[in-house]
Amino acid sequence: MYELEPHLAAGARGAMVVPDEFIIDPWSTPLAFAKEAIANGVTWLPNHSVTKLDRSNDITVISTAEQHTLRARCVVNAAGLHSDDVHALFGLTGFTVRPRRGELIVFDKLARSLLSHTILPVPTSHTKGVLVAPTVFGNVMLGPTADDIDDKTATGSTRAGIDALLAKGQRILPALLHEEVTAVYAGLRAATQHSDYQISHDPTLGYVCLGGIRSTGLTAAMALAEEALTLLQRCGLVATPKAPDELRSIRVTNLGEAFERPYQRGSSGAIVCHCERTTSDEIVEACTAAPAATTLDGIRRRTRALSGRCQGFYCSAEVCALAANASGKPMSDWLGNQ
Ligand SMILES: Cc1cc2nc3c(=O)[nH]c(=O)nc-3n(C[C@H](O)[C@H](O)[C@H](O)COP(=O)(O)OP(=O)(O)OC[C@H]3O[C@@H](n4cnc5c(N)ncnc54)[C@H](O)[C@@H]3O)c2cc1C
């Protein structure tokens, strides 16, 4: 164990190697799903918040807060933290989402040499626990915590959460605590009173529910999609899905450190974000290729720009200027829009 991970804290009594555990890029995967859907004919309507569902004559009329109305034979509820609210729009009950907040600390890339594996403690019935792991972007991550809270908007970090993380980190990889912190984040898992996902269907409503997808939702996404298709067919969907080789394939720009990035090819424009080595062409593509980024955060998740050690202090003005030019929206829209 200490040969594999020499910086592990003293006193560990044993470990189990899990060769099939991987880290993935959590931003590019859902982006690739969206790009593939759009490339194959899906109409993408971002920022449409569903507020009402009316079913009659085998058609559901979907109303949104933005005053749009859509008509659908089948509806899939994949509304994450709000999956219980959407479920209730059909008058259905059975689960309530209570957010499980996960806070984490991302350490500087100089910490990367401290470990080679994802190091997990022994899990509890509540959570797999706070782990130390490399990220695909070349940092080291400590987290996440698991705190059940009531506010579905409480994505801020807390003193108590950070202190708890540092105490756990000290027990796993003490040298990590001497490294620089790049950023702290918090996310909310869509936990419910049940231990499993809330997957159901109702043929009379033409409705499939993929609710309460808490931890592991990213890993399970492809399997959930297959399950959703089966349930949609039980709800009367007659269209035959195209075979994979009939679909238009897409590519997303590699963001991870394991493969070549655009700046290494030298043909992708000048580097704009020097911490993360994001090029100008990548920023322009993020703002123009569907689904195009409309906020700085959207650019960050498509390119890594602004997520490095200086957190955009150096490059945000240039990123905004490129985004304004590429999108045709005024620079002030980008500057004030995280
Ligand atoms: C700290 C943390 C660590 C995690 N670690 C892992 C991990 O190691 N491995 C793993 O596989 N997973 C992990 N996850 C879990 C994973 O991120 C989630 O399971 C996954 O994102 C859930 O996907 P989803 O599509 O169900 O919900 P979301 O990704 O939340 O998507 C729901 C979407 O529905 C939209 N929406 C909500 N209400 C409405 C409405 N009324 N109308 C229209 N749209 C609406 C939202 O805007 C959102 O875009 C982690 C999560 C957290 C927070």
The ligand as an SDF file (V2000), in Angstrom:
LIG
                    3D

 53 58  0  0  0  0  0  0  0  0999 V2000
  -20.6420   16.7330   -5.0060 C   0  0  0  0  0  0  0  0  0  0  0  0
  -21.1400   15.7510   -6.0360 C   0  0  0  0  0  0  0  0  0  0  0  0
  -20.3530   14.6550   -6.3750 C   0  0  0  0  0  0  0  0  0  0  0  0
  -20.7890   13.7340   -7.3420 C   0  0  0  0  0  0  0  0  0  0  0  0
  -19.9600   12.6800   -7.6850 N   0  0  0  0  0  0  0  0  0  0  0  0
  -20.3500   11.8380   -8.6570 C   0  0  0  0  0  0  0  0  0  0  0  0
  -19.5020   10.7560   -9.0800 C   0  0  0  0  0  0  0  0  0  0  0  0
  -18.3830   10.5760   -8.5720 O   0  0  0  0  0  0  0  0  0  0  0  0
  -19.9630    9.9340  -10.0490 N   0  0  0  0  0  0  0  0  0  0  0  0
  -21.1780   10.0950  -10.6450 C   0  0  0  0  0  0  0  0  0  0  0  0
  -21.5230    9.3130  -11.5180 O   0  0  0  0  0  0  0  0  0  0  0  0
  -21.9950   11.0980  -10.2500 N   0  0  0  0  0  0  0  0  0  0  0  0
  -21.6180   11.9530   -9.2890 C   0  0  0  0  0  0  0  0  0  0  0  0
  -22.4470   12.9770   -8.8960 N   0  0  0  0  0  0  0  0  0  0  0  0
  -23.8510   12.9440   -9.3020 C   0  0  0  0  0  0  0  0  0  0  0  0
  -24.1730   13.4810  -10.6450 C   0  0  0  0  0  0  0  0  0  0  0  0
  -23.6090   14.7670  -10.8330 O   0  0  0  0  0  0  0  0  0  0  0  0
  -25.7100   13.5440  -10.7130 C   0  0  0  0  0  0  0  0  0  0  0  0
  -26.2070   12.2830  -10.3800 O   0  0  0  0  0  0  0  0  0  0  0  0
  -26.2050   13.8980  -12.0500 C   0  0  0  0  0  0  0  0  0  0  0  0
  -25.7680   15.1770  -12.4390 O   0  0  0  0  0  0  0  0  0  0  0  0
  -27.7310   13.9000  -12.0650 C   0  0  0  0  0  0  0  0  0  0  0  0
  -28.1280   14.1400  -13.3740 O   0  0  0  0  0  0  0  0  0  0  0  0
  -29.5980   14.5710  -13.7190 P   0  0  0  0  0  0  0  0  0  0  0  0
  -29.6170   14.7300  -15.2100 O   0  0  0  0  0  0  0  0  0  0  0  0
  -30.5790   13.6600  -13.0670 O   0  0  0  0  0  0  0  0  0  0  0  0
  -29.7940   15.9760  -13.0120 O   0  0  0  0  0  0  0  0  0  0  0  0
  -29.0950   17.3590  -13.3260 P   0  0  0  0  0  0  0  0  0  0  0  0
  -27.7300   17.1840  -13.8870 O   0  0  0  0  0  0  0  0  0  0  0  0
  -29.2560   18.1800  -12.0880 O   0  0  0  0  0  0  0  0  0  0  0  0
  -30.0150   17.9700  -14.4800 O   0  0  0  0  0  0  0  0  0  0  0  0
  -31.3420   18.3700  -14.2320 C   0  0  0  0  0  0  0  0  0  0  0  0
  -31.6990   19.4500  -15.2250 C   0  0  0  0  0  0  0  0  0  0  0  0
  -33.0990   19.7020  -15.1440 O   0  0  0  0  0  0  0  0  0  0  0  0
  -33.2840   21.0990  -15.2070 C   0  0  0  0  0  0  0  0  0  0  0  0
  -34.5870   21.4260  -14.5630 N   0  0  0  0  0  0  0  0  0  0  0  0
  -34.9270   21.3970  -13.2550 C   0  0  0  0  0  0  0  0  0  0  0  0
  -36.2070   21.7630  -13.0760 N   0  0  0  0  0  0  0  0  0  0  0  0
  -36.7050   22.0350  -14.3050 C   0  0  0  0  0  0  0  0  0  0  0  0
  -37.9770   22.4860  -14.7840 C   0  0  0  0  0  0  0  0  0  0  0  0
  -39.0170   22.7260  -13.9560 N   0  0  0  0  0  0  0  0  0  0  0  0
  -38.1220   22.6840  -16.1180 N   0  0  0  0  0  0  0  0  0  0  0  0
  -37.1040   22.4550  -16.9670 C   0  0  0  0  0  0  0  0  0  0  0  0
  -35.8750   22.0170  -16.5840 N   0  0  0  0  0  0  0  0  0  0  0  0
  -35.6840   21.8160  -15.2640 C   0  0  0  0  0  0  0  0  0  0  0  0
  -32.1080   21.6950  -14.4640 C   0  0  0  0  0  0  0  0  0  0  0  0
  -31.9130   23.0300  -14.8320 O   0  0  0  0  0  0  0  0  0  0  0  0
  -30.9800   20.7730  -14.9450 C   0  0  0  0  0  0  0  0  0  0  0  0
  -30.4340   21.2560  -16.1550 O   0  0  0  0  0  0  0  0  0  0  0  0
  -22.0400   13.9190   -7.9550 C   0  0  0  0  0  0  0  0  0  0  0  0
  -22.8210   15.0300   -7.6150 C   0  0  0  0  0  0  0  0  0  0  0  0
  -22.3830   15.9380   -6.6720 C   0  0  0  0  0  0  0  0  0  0  0  0
  -23.2250   17.1350   -6.3320 C   0  0  0  0  0  0  0  0  0  0  0  0
  1  2  1  0
  2  3  1  0
  2 52  2  0
  3  4  2  0
  4  5  1  0
  4 50  1  0
  5  6  2  0
  6  7  1  0
  6 13  1  0
  7  8  2  0
  7  9  1  0
  9 10  1  0
 10 11  2  0
 10 12  1  0
 12 13  2  0
 13 14  1  0
 14 15  1  0
 14 50  1  0
 15 16  1  0
 16 17  1  0
 16 18  1  0
 18 19  1  0
 18 20  1  0
 20 21  1  0
 20 22  1  0
 22 23  1  0
 23 24  1  0
 24 25  2  0
 24 26  1  0
 24 27  1  0
 27 28  1  0
 28 29  2  0
 28 30  1  0
 28 31  1  0
 31 32  1  0
 32 33  1  0
 33 34  1  0
 33 48  1  0
 34 35  1  0
 35 36  1  0
 35 46  1  0
 36 37  1  0
 36 45  1  0
 37 38  2  0
 38 39  1  0
 39 40  1  0
 39 45  2  0
 40 41  1  0
 40 42  2  0
 42 43  1  0
 43 44  2  0
 44 45  1  0
 46 47  1  0
 46 48  1  0
 48 49  1  0
 50 51  2  0
 51 52  1  0
 52 53  1  0
M  END
$$$$
